[in-house]
Amino acid sequence: MKKTNQILKPRTLSLGDLILAVSSCTKNTKETVAAVADLLGSGQVRVENNGRFTRARVC
């Protein structure tokens, strides 16, 4: 991943927005998928459905 000094405040994004933000900092789609999966798996990013947290399954 490219190094950036951007710090984002906690906020609500769509999953598509998250993917676009991550892909702007990665070299290819494999890195993007790996980074998003890591963010979801580590708990740094949570998936929410109408205010309720849901589990994200990465296959």
PQR file with spaces between the fields and no chain letter, atoms N, CA, C, O and H, PARSE charges and radii, in Angstrom:
ATOM       1  N    MET     1       0.824   -1.175    0.000 -0.4000 1.5000
ATOM       2  CA   MET     1       0.000    0.000    0.000 -0.0000 2.0000
ATOM       3  C    MET     1       0.875    1.248    0.000  0.5500 1.7000
ATOM       4  O    MET     1       1.960    1.266    0.580 -0.5500 1.4000
ATOM       5  N    LYS     2       0.384    2.281   -0.657 -0.4000 1.5000
ATOM       6  CA   LYS     2       1.085    3.551   -0.649 -0.0000 2.0000
ATOM       7  C    LYS     2       0.985    4.167    0.741  0.5500 1.7000
ATOM       8  O    LYS     2      -0.023    4.009    1.429 -0.5500 1.4000
ATOM       9  H    LYS     2      -0.498    2.267   -1.128  0.4000 1.0000
ATOM      10  N    LYS     3       2.032    4.863    1.144 -0.4000 1.5000
ATOM      11  CA   LYS     3       1.988    5.533    2.441 -0.0000 2.0000
ATOM      12  C    LYS     3       1.331    6.892    2.286  0.5500 1.7000
ATOM      13  O    LYS     3       1.703    7.679    1.416 -0.5500 1.4000
ATOM      14  H    LYS     3       2.851    4.991    0.586  0.4000 1.0000
ATOM      15  N    THR     4       0.357    7.158    3.133 -0.4000 1.5000
ATOM      16  CA   THR     4      -0.273    8.476    3.159 -0.0000 2.0000
ATOM      17  C    THR     4      -0.374    8.933    4.598  0.5500 1.7000
ATOM      18  O    THR     4      -0.348    8.125    5.526 -0.5500 1.4000
ATOM      19  H    THR     4       0.055    6.519    3.840  0.4000 1.0000
ATOM      20  N    ASN     5      -0.487   10.214    4.767 -0.4000 1.5000
ATOM      21  CA   ASN     5      -0.609   10.778    6.108 -0.0000 2.0000
ATOM      22  C    ASN     5      -2.039   11.220    6.385  0.5500 1.7000
ATOM      23  O    ASN     5      -2.273   12.064    7.250 -0.5500 1.4000
ATOM      24  H    ASN     5      -0.508   10.870    4.013  0.4000 1.0000
ATOM      25  N    GLN     6      -2.975   10.667    5.672 -0.4000 1.5000
ATOM      26  CA   GLN     6      -4.369   11.060    5.827 -0.0000 2.0000
ATOM      27  C    GLN     6      -4.981   10.358    7.036  0.5500 1.7000
ATOM      28  O    GLN     6      -4.884    9.139    7.175 -0.5500 1.4000
ATOM      29  H    GLN     6      -2.786    9.981    4.969  0.4000 1.0000
ATOM      30  N    ILE     7      -5.605   11.133    7.899 -0.4000 1.5000
ATOM      31  CA   ILE     7      -6.284   10.582    9.070 -0.0000 2.0000
ATOM      32  C    ILE     7      -7.763   10.879    8.914  0.5500 1.7000
ATOM      33  O    ILE     7      -8.162   12.036    8.783 -0.5500 1.4000
ATOM      34  H    ILE     7      -5.685   12.124    7.786  0.4000 1.0000
ATOM      35  N    LEU     8      -8.573    9.832    8.929 -0.4000 1.5000
ATOM      36  CA   LEU     8     -10.012   10.000    8.772 -0.0000 2.0000
ATOM      37  C    LEU     8     -10.696    9.929   10.123  0.5500 1.7000
ATOM      38  O    LEU     8     -10.371    9.074   10.946 -0.5500 1.4000
ATOM      39  H    LEU     8      -8.248    8.892    9.035  0.4000 1.0000
ATOM      40  N    LYS     9     -11.632   10.815   10.351 -0.4000 1.5000
ATOM      41  CA   LYS     9     -12.424   10.779   11.569 -0.0000 2.0000
ATOM      42  C    LYS     9     -13.479    9.691   11.417  0.5500 1.7000
ATOM      43  O    LYS     9     -13.936    9.432   10.303 -0.5500 1.4000
ATOM      44  H    LYS     9     -11.896   11.510    9.682  0.4000 1.0000
ATOM      45  N    PRO    10     -13.872    9.053   12.507 -0.5600 1.5000
ATOM      46  CA   PRO    10     -14.918    8.031   12.413  0.2800 2.0000
ATOM      47  C    PRO    10     -16.192    8.625   11.810  0.5500 1.7000
ATOM      48  O    PRO    10     -16.684    9.659   12.261 -0.5500 1.4000
ATOM      49  N    ARG    11     -16.706    7.965   10.803 -0.4000 1.5000
ATOM      50  CA   ARG    11     -17.939    8.403   10.171 -0.0000 2.0000
ATOM      51  C    ARG    11     -18.570    7.240    9.437  0.5500 1.7000
ATOM      52  O    ARG    11     -17.977    6.168    9.315 -0.5500 1.4000
ATOM      53  H    ARG    11     -16.307    7.125   10.437  0.4000 1.0000
ATOM      54  N    THR    12     -19.762    7.460    8.957 -0.4000 1.5000
ATOM      55  CA   THR    12     -20.483    6.414    8.264 -0.0000 2.0000
ATOM      56  C    THR    12     -20.263    6.547    6.765  0.5500 1.7000
ATOM      57  O    THR    12     -20.500    7.603    6.179 -0.5500 1.4000
ATOM      58  H    THR    12     -20.243    8.331    9.057  0.4000 1.0000
ATOM      59  N    LEU    13     -19.809    5.470    6.160 -0.4000 1.5000
ATOM      60  CA   LEU    13     -19.587    5.392    4.719 -0.0000 2.0000
ATOM      61  C    LEU    13     -20.321    4.179    4.182  0.5500 1.7000
ATOM      62  O    LEU    13     -20.607    3.235    4.918 -0.5500 1.4000
ATOM      63  H    LEU    13     -19.616    4.612    6.636  0.4000 1.0000
ATOM      64  N    SER    14     -20.617    4.211    2.916 -0.4000 1.5000
ATOM      65  CA   SER    14     -21.145    2.998    2.304 -0.0000 2.0000
ATOM      66  C    SER    14     -19.962    2.067    2.027  0.5500 1.7000
ATOM      67  O    SER    14     -18.811    2.502    2.012 -0.5500 1.4000
ATOM      68  H    SER    14     -20.384    4.977    2.318  0.4000 1.0000
ATOM      69  N    LEU    15     -20.251    0.810    1.814 -0.4000 1.5000
ATOM      70  CA   LEU    15     -19.196   -0.151    1.512 -0.0000 2.0000
ATOM      71  C    LEU    15     -18.493    0.237    0.221  0.5500 1.7000
ATOM      72  O    LEU    15     -17.279    0.073    0.097 -0.5500 1.4000
ATOM      73  H    LEU    15     -21.186    0.457    1.827  0.4000 1.0000
ATOM      74  N    GLY    16     -19.246    0.747   -0.732 -0.4000 1.5000
ATOM      75  CA   GLY    16     -18.662    1.199   -1.993 -0.0000 2.0000
ATOM      76  C    GLY    16     -17.697    2.350   -1.795  0.5500 1.7000
ATOM      77  O    GLY    16     -16.640    2.391   -2.424 -0.5500 1.4000
ATOM      78  H    GLY    16     -20.231    0.880   -0.632  0.4000 1.0000
ATOM      79  N    ASP    17     -18.055    3.300   -0.915 -0.4000 1.5000
ATOM      80  CA   ASP    17     -17.162    4.416   -0.608 -0.0000 2.0000
ATOM      81  C    ASP    17     -15.878    3.932    0.045  0.5500 1.7000
ATOM      82  O    ASP    17     -14.795    4.439   -0.246 -0.5500 1.4000
ATOM      83  H    ASP    17     -18.914    3.267   -0.403  0.4000 1.0000
ATOM      84  N    LEU    18     -16.004    2.942    0.933 -0.4000 1.5000
ATOM      85  CA   LEU    18     -14.819    2.375    1.573 -0.0000 2.0000
ATOM      86  C    LEU    18     -13.903    1.756    0.539  0.5500 1.7000
ATOM      87  O    LEU    18     -12.692    1.974    0.565 -0.5500 1.4000
ATOM      88  H    LEU    18     -16.883    2.530    1.169  0.4000 1.0000
ATOM      89  N    ILE    19     -14.474    0.987   -0.369 -0.4000 1.5000
ATOM      90  CA   ILE    19     -13.672    0.327   -1.396 -0.0000 2.0000
ATOM      91  C    ILE    19     -12.985    1.357   -2.289  0.5500 1.7000
ATOM      92  O    ILE    19     -11.813    1.195   -2.630 -0.5500 1.4000
ATOM      93  H    ILE    19     -15.458    0.810   -0.390  0.4000 1.0000
ATOM      94  N    LEU    20     -13.699    2.409   -2.669 -0.4000 1.5000
ATOM      95  CA   LEU    20     -13.093    3.458   -3.488 -0.0000 2.0000
ATOM      96  C    LEU    20     -11.953    4.160   -2.755  0.5500 1.7000
ATOM      97  O    LEU    20     -10.911    4.441   -3.347 -0.5500 1.4000
ATOM      98  H    LEU    20     -14.650    2.541   -2.392  0.4000 1.0000
ATOM      99  N    ALA    21     -12.152    4.442   -1.469 -0.4000 1.5000
ATOM     100  CA   ALA    21     -11.103    5.099   -0.688 -0.0000 2.0000
ATOM     101  C    ALA    21      -9.862    4.223   -0.576  0.5500 1.7000
ATOM     102  O    ALA    21      -8.740    4.708   -0.718 -0.5500 1.4000
ATOM     103  H    ALA    21     -12.998    4.213   -0.988  0.4000 1.0000
ATOM     104  N    VAL    22     -10.064    2.943   -0.325 -0.4000 1.5000
ATOM     105  CA   VAL    22      -8.930    2.026   -0.204 -0.0000 2.0000
ATOM     106  C    VAL    22      -8.248    1.842   -1.553  0.5500 1.7000
ATOM     107  O    VAL    22      -7.020    1.813   -1.626 -0.5500 1.4000
ATOM     108  H    VAL    22     -10.976    2.549   -0.210  0.4000 1.0000
ATOM     109  N    SER    23      -9.037    1.716   -2.626 -0.4000 1.5000
ATOM     110  CA   SER    23      -8.436    1.480   -3.943 -0.0000 2.0000
ATOM     111  C    SER    23      -7.617    2.677   -4.426  0.5500 1.7000
ATOM     112  O    SER    23      -6.727    2.519   -5.261 -0.5500 1.4000
ATOM     113  H    SER    23     -10.035    1.739   -2.566  0.4000 1.0000
ATOM     114  N    SER    24      -7.909    3.872   -3.909 -0.4000 1.5000
ATOM     115  CA   SER    24      -7.113    5.039   -4.298 -0.0000 2.0000
ATOM     116  C    SER    24      -5.715    4.993   -3.677  0.5500 1.7000
ATOM     117  O    SER    24      -4.833    5.750   -4.084 -0.5500 1.4000
ATOM     118  H    SER    24      -8.632    4.001   -3.231  0.4000 1.0000
ATOM     119  N    CYS    25      -5.510    4.117   -2.701 -0.4000 1.5000
ATOM     120  CA   CYS    25      -4.215    4.010   -2.015 -0.0000 2.0000
ATOM     121  C    CYS    25      -3.502    2.693   -2.306  0.5500 1.7000
ATOM     122  O    CYS    25      -2.440    2.434   -1.740 -0.5500 1.4000
ATOM     123  H    CYS    25      -6.226    3.503   -2.371  0.4000 1.0000
ATOM     124  N    THR    26      -4.061    1.860   -3.173 -0.4000 1.5000
ATOM     125  CA   THR    26      -3.445    0.564   -3.454 -0.0000 2.0000
ATOM     126  C    THR    26      -3.036    0.468   -4.920  0.5500 1.7000
ATOM     127  O    THR    26      -3.495    1.245   -5.758 -0.5500 1.4000
ATOM     128  H    THR    26      -4.923    2.069   -3.633  0.4000 1.0000
ATOM     129  N    LYS    27      -2.169   -0.494   -5.217 -0.4000 1.5000
ATOM     130  CA   LYS    27      -1.637   -0.649   -6.569 -0.0000 2.0000
ATOM     131  C    LYS    27      -2.559   -1.422   -7.498  0.5500 1.7000
ATOM     132  O    LYS    27      -2.620   -1.131   -8.693 -0.5500 1.4000
ATOM     133  H    LYS    27      -1.797   -1.125   -4.537  0.4000 1.0000
ATOM     134  N    ASN    28      -3.282   -2.409   -6.959 -0.4000 1.5000
ATOM     135  CA   ASN    28      -4.135   -3.248   -7.805 -0.0000 2.0000
ATOM     136  C    ASN    28      -5.328   -3.775   -7.001  0.5500 1.7000
ATOM     137  O    ASN    28      -5.446   -3.523   -5.802 -0.5500 1.4000
ATOM     138  H    ASN    28      -3.232   -2.645   -5.989  0.4000 1.0000
ATOM     139  N    THR    29      -6.195   -4.500   -7.678 -0.4000 1.5000
ATOM     140  CA   THR    29      -7.421   -4.967   -7.031 -0.0000 2.0000
ATOM     141  C    THR    29      -7.147   -6.008   -5.953  0.5500 1.7000
ATOM     142  O    THR    29      -7.879   -6.078   -4.966 -0.5500 1.4000
ATOM     143  H    THR    29      -6.099   -4.704   -8.652  0.4000 1.0000
ATOM     144  N    LYS    30      -6.112   -6.809   -6.124 -0.4000 1.5000
ATOM     145  CA   LYS    30      -5.796   -7.807   -5.094 -0.0000 2.0000
ATOM     146  C    LYS    30      -5.417   -7.129   -3.789  0.5500 1.7000
ATOM     147  O    LYS    30      -5.820   -7.575   -2.715 -0.5500 1.4000
ATOM     148  H    LYS    30      -5.517   -6.752   -6.925  0.4000 1.0000
ATOM     149  N    GLU    31      -4.645   -6.056   -3.876 -0.4000 1.5000
ATOM     150  CA   GLU    31      -4.282   -5.301   -2.675 -0.0000 2.0000
ATOM     151  C    GLU    31      -5.507   -4.648   -2.051  0.5500 1.7000
ATOM     152  O    GLU    31      -5.635   -4.594   -0.828 -0.5500 1.4000
ATOM     153  H    GLU    31      -4.318   -5.694   -4.749  0.4000 1.0000
ATOM     154  N    THR    32      -6.398   -4.158   -2.890 -0.4000 1.5000
ATOM     155  CA   THR    32      -7.623   -3.524   -2.394 -0.0000 2.0000
ATOM     156  C    THR    32      -8.456   -4.513   -1.610  0.5500 1.7000
ATOM     157  O    THR    32      -8.908   -4.218   -0.504 -0.5500 1.4000
ATOM     158  H    THR    32      -6.294   -4.202   -3.883  0.4000 1.0000
ATOM     159  N    VAL    33      -8.660   -5.689   -2.185 -0.4000 1.5000
ATOM     160  CA   VAL    33      -9.459   -6.723   -1.512 -0.0000 2.0000
ATOM     161  C    VAL    33      -8.798   -7.131   -0.204  0.5500 1.7000
ATOM     162  O    VAL    33      -9.472   -7.285    0.815 -0.5500 1.4000
ATOM     163  H    VAL    33      -8.293   -5.929   -3.083  0.4000 1.0000
ATOM     164  N    ALA    34      -7.482   -7.306   -0.228 -0.4000 1.5000
ATOM     165  CA   ALA    34      -6.770   -7.708    0.984 -0.0000 2.0000
ATOM     166  C    ALA    34      -6.873   -6.635    2.068  0.5500 1.7000
ATOM     167  O    ALA    34      -7.058   -6.953    3.243 -0.5500 1.4000
ATOM     168  H    ALA    34      -6.934   -7.181   -1.055  0.4000 1.0000
ATOM     169  N    ALA    35      -6.754   -5.366    1.677 -0.4000 1.5000
ATOM     170  CA   ALA    35      -6.817   -4.276    2.655 -0.0000 2.0000
ATOM     171  C    ALA    35      -8.215   -4.147    3.252  0.5500 1.7000
ATOM     172  O    ALA    35      -8.356   -3.970    4.462 -0.5500 1.4000
ATOM     173  H    ALA    35      -6.604   -5.107    0.722  0.4000 1.0000
ATOM     174  N    VAL    36      -9.250   -4.234    2.416 -0.4000 1.5000
ATOM     175  CA   VAL    36     -10.622   -4.141    2.922 -0.0000 2.0000
ATOM     176  C    VAL    36     -10.924   -5.325    3.827  0.5500 1.7000
ATOM     177  O    VAL    36     -11.544   -5.158    4.877 -0.5500 1.4000
ATOM     178  H    VAL    36      -9.135   -4.378    1.433  0.4000 1.0000
ATOM     179  N    ALA    37     -10.495   -6.518    3.433 -0.4000 1.5000
ATOM     180  CA   ALA    37     -10.709   -7.702    4.266 -0.0000 2.0000
ATOM     181  C    ALA    37     -10.001   -7.557    5.608  0.5500 1.7000
ATOM     182  O    ALA    37     -10.539   -7.954    6.642 -0.5500 1.4000
ATOM     183  H    ALA    37      -9.991   -6.654    2.580  0.4000 1.0000
ATOM     184  N    ASP    38      -8.797   -6.991    5.594 -0.4000 1.5000
ATOM     185  CA   ASP    38      -8.060   -6.779    6.845 -0.0000 2.0000
ATOM     186  C    ASP    38      -8.761   -5.758    7.735  0.5500 1.7000
ATOM     187  O    ASP    38      -8.848   -5.948    8.948 -0.5500 1.4000
ATOM     188  H    ASP    38      -8.360   -6.669    4.755  0.4000 1.0000
ATOM     189  N    LEU    39      -9.259   -4.680    7.142 -0.4000 1.5000
ATOM     190  CA   LEU    39      -9.982   -3.672    7.927 -0.0000 2.0000
ATOM     191  C    LEU    39     -11.224   -4.262    8.574  0.5500 1.7000
ATOM     192  O    LEU    39     -11.515   -3.987    9.738 -0.5500 1.4000
ATOM     193  H    LEU    39      -9.188   -4.526    6.156  0.4000 1.0000
ATOM     194  N    LEU    40     -11.954   -5.071    7.822 -0.4000 1.5000
ATOM     195  CA   LEU    40     -13.161   -5.697    8.370 -0.0000 2.0000
ATOM     196  C    LEU    40     -12.808   -6.752    9.413  0.5500 1.7000
ATOM     197  O    LEU    40     -13.447   -6.834   10.462 -0.5500 1.4000
ATOM     198  H    LEU    40     -11.718   -5.295    6.876  0.4000 1.0000
ATOM     199  N    GLY    41     -11.794   -7.553    9.124 -0.4000 1.5000
ATOM     200  CA   GLY    41     -11.405   -8.632   10.033 -0.0000 2.0000
ATOM     201  C    GLY    41     -10.827   -8.137   11.342  0.5500 1.7000
ATOM     202  O    GLY    41     -11.015   -8.761   12.386 -0.5500 1.4000
ATOM     203  H    GLY    41     -11.275   -7.486    8.272  0.4000 1.0000
ATOM     204  N    SER    42     -10.120   -7.011   11.289 -0.4000 1.5000
ATOM     205  CA   SER    42      -9.485   -6.485   12.494 -0.0000 2.0000
ATOM     206  C    SER    42     -10.457   -5.693   13.374  0.5500 1.7000
ATOM     207  O    SER    42     -10.151   -5.390   14.527 -0.5500 1.4000
ATOM     208  H    SER    42      -9.967   -6.504   10.441  0.4000 1.0000
ATOM     209  N    GLY    43     -11.612   -5.366   12.831 -0.4000 1.5000
ATOM     210  CA   GLY    43     -12.585   -4.602   13.600 -0.0000 2.0000
ATOM     211  C    GLY    43     -12.409   -3.099   13.485  0.5500 1.7000
ATOM     212  O    GLY    43     -13.152   -2.345   14.113 -0.5500 1.4000
ATOM     213  H    GLY    43     -11.861   -5.612   11.894  0.4000 1.0000
ATOM     214  N    GLN    44     -11.433   -2.645   12.690 -0.4000 1.5000
ATOM     215  CA   GLN    44     -11.241   -1.211   12.494 -0.0000 2.0000
ATOM     216  C    GLN    44     -12.394   -0.604   11.714  0.5500 1.7000
ATOM     217  O    GLN    44     -12.691    0.584   11.842 -0.5500 1.4000
ATOM     218  H    GLN    44     -10.829   -3.258   12.180  0.4000 1.0000
ATOM     219  N    VAL    45     -13.042   -1.438   10.903 -0.4000 1.5000
ATOM     220  CA   VAL    45     -14.220   -1.025   10.140 -0.0000 2.0000
ATOM     221  C    VAL    45     -15.313   -2.034   10.443  0.5500 1.7000
ATOM     222  O    VAL    45     -15.080   -3.242   10.411 -0.5500 1.4000
ATOM     223  H    VAL    45     -12.801   -2.403   10.799  0.4000 1.0000
ATOM     224  N    ARG    46     -16.504   -1.534   10.737 -0.4000 1.5000
ATOM     225  CA   ARG    46     -17.626   -2.422   11.016 -0.0000 2.0000
ATOM     226  C    ARG    46     -18.722   -2.194    9.981  0.5500 1.7000
ATOM     227  O    ARG    46     -18.939   -1.073    9.522 -0.5500 1.4000
ATOM     228  H    ARG    46     -16.693   -0.552   10.763  0.4000 1.0000
ATOM     229  N    VAL    47     -19.399   -3.261    9.629 -0.4000 1.5000
ATOM     230  CA   VAL    47     -20.500   -3.185    8.684 -0.0000 2.0000
ATOM     231  C    VAL    47     -21.787   -3.072    9.476  0.5500 1.7000
ATOM     232  O    VAL    47     -22.046   -3.865   10.382 -0.5500 1.4000
ATOM     233  H    VAL    47     -19.222   -4.172   10.003  0.4000 1.0000
ATOM     234  N    GLU    48     -22.591   -2.080    9.128 -0.4000 1.5000
ATOM     235  CA   GLU    48     -23.818   -1.796    9.865 -0.0000 2.0000
ATOM     236  C    GLU    48     -25.003   -1.850    8.907  0.5500 1.7000
ATOM     237  O    GLU    48     -24.912   -1.398    7.766 -0.5500 1.4000
ATOM     238  H    GLU    48     -22.381   -1.436    8.392  0.4000 1.0000
ATOM     239  N    ASN    49     -26.104   -2.402    9.378 -0.4000 1.5000
ATOM     240  CA   ASN    49     -27.320   -2.480    8.583 -0.0000 2.0000
ATOM     241  C    ASN    49     -28.451   -1.861    9.394  0.5500 1.7000
ATOM     242  O    ASN    49     -28.938   -2.468   10.348 -0.5500 1.4000
ATOM     243  H    ASN    49     -26.178   -2.769   10.306  0.4000 1.0000
ATOM     244  N    ASN    50     -28.867   -0.663    9.020 -0.4000 1.5000
ATOM     245  CA   ASN    50     -29.931    0.053    9.733 -0.0000 2.0000
ATOM     246  C    ASN    50     -29.641    0.190   11.228  0.5500 1.7000
ATOM     247  O    ASN    50     -30.520   -0.014   12.065 -0.5500 1.4000
ATOM     248  H    ASN    50     -28.472   -0.171    8.245  0.4000 1.0000
ATOM     249  N    GLY    51     -28.391    0.540   11.547 -0.4000 1.5000
ATOM     250  CA   GLY    51     -28.028    0.764   12.945 -0.0000 2.0000
ATOM     251  C    GLY    51     -27.618   -0.479   13.694  0.5500 1.7000
ATOM     252  O    GLY    51     -27.149   -0.379   14.828 -0.5500 1.4000
ATOM     253  H    GLY    51     -27.677    0.706   10.867  0.4000 1.0000
ATOM     254  N    ARG    52     -27.776   -1.646   13.106 -0.4000 1.5000
ATOM     255  CA   ARG    52     -27.382   -2.905   13.753 -0.0000 2.0000
ATOM     256  C    ARG    52     -26.116   -3.418   13.084  0.5500 1.7000
ATOM     257  O    ARG    52     -26.014   -3.440   11.857 -0.5500 1.4000
ATOM     258  H    ARG    52     -28.156   -1.728   12.185  0.4000 1.0000
ATOM     259  N    PHE    53     -25.155   -3.828   13.899 -0.4000 1.5000
ATOM     260  CA   PHE    53     -23.921   -4.362   13.337 -0.0000 2.0000
ATOM     261  C    PHE    53     -24.165   -5.750   12.785  0.5500 1.7000
ATOM     262  O    PHE    53     -24.826   -6.577   13.412 -0.5500 1.4000
ATOM     263  H    PHE    53     -25.238   -3.810   14.895  0.4000 1.0000
ATOM     264  N    THR    54     -23.634   -5.991   11.626 -0.4000 1.5000
ATOM     265  CA   THR    54     -23.746   -7.299   10.984 -0.0000 2.0000
ATOM     266  C    THR    54     -22.368   -7.840   10.714  0.5500 1.7000
ATOM     267  O    THR    54     -21.405   -7.078   10.624 -0.5500 1.4000
ATOM     268  H    THR    54     -23.096   -5.319   11.116  0.4000 1.0000
ATOM     269  N    ARG    55     -22.262   -9.113   10.586 -0.4000 1.5000
ATOM     270  CA   ARG    55     -20.974   -9.725   10.287 -0.0000 2.0000
ATOM     271  C    ARG    55     -20.707   -9.655    8.790  0.5500 1.7000
ATOM     272  O    ARG    55     -21.605   -9.843    7.968 -0.5500 1.4000
ATOM     273  H    ARG    55     -23.045   -9.732   10.659  0.4000 1.0000
ATOM     274  N    ALA    56     -19.469   -9.384    8.462 -0.4000 1.5000
ATOM     275  CA   ALA    56     -19.061   -9.393    7.061 -0.0000 2.0000
ATOM     276  C    ALA    56     -18.319  -10.690    6.810  0.5500 1.7000
ATOM     277  O    ALA    56     -17.413  -11.058    7.558 -0.5500 1.4000
ATOM     278  H    ALA    56     -18.740   -9.232    9.129  0.4000 1.0000
ATOM     279  N    ARG    57     -18.698  -11.358    5.784 -0.4000 1.5000
ATOM     280  CA   ARG    57     -18.066  -12.624    5.453 -0.0000 2.0000
ATOM     281  C    ARG    57     -17.199  -12.421    4.225  0.5500 1.7000
ATOM     282  O    ARG    57     -17.690  -11.972    3.189 -0.5500 1.4000
ATOM     283  H    ARG    57     -19.433  -11.060    5.176  0.4000 1.0000
ATOM     284  N    VAL    58     -15.933  -12.741    4.323 -0.4000 1.5000
ATOM     285  CA   VAL    58     -15.011  -12.601    3.202 -0.0000 2.0000
ATOM     286  C    VAL    58     -14.685  -13.991    2.703  0.5500 1.7000
ATOM     287  O    VAL    58     -14.161  -14.818    3.451 -0.5500 1.4000
ATOM     288  H    VAL    58     -15.534  -13.106    5.164  0.4000 1.0000
ATOM     289  N    CYS    59     -14.990  -14.254    1.446 -0.4000 1.5000
ATOM     290  CA   CYS    59     -14.754  -15.579    0.857 -0.0000 2.0000
ATOM     291  C    CYS    59     -13.641  -15.531   -0.168  0.5500 1.7000
ATOM     292  O    CYS    59     -13.307  -16.554   -0.765 -0.5500 1.4000
ATOM     293  H    CYS    59     -15.415  -13.583    0.838  0.4000 1.0000
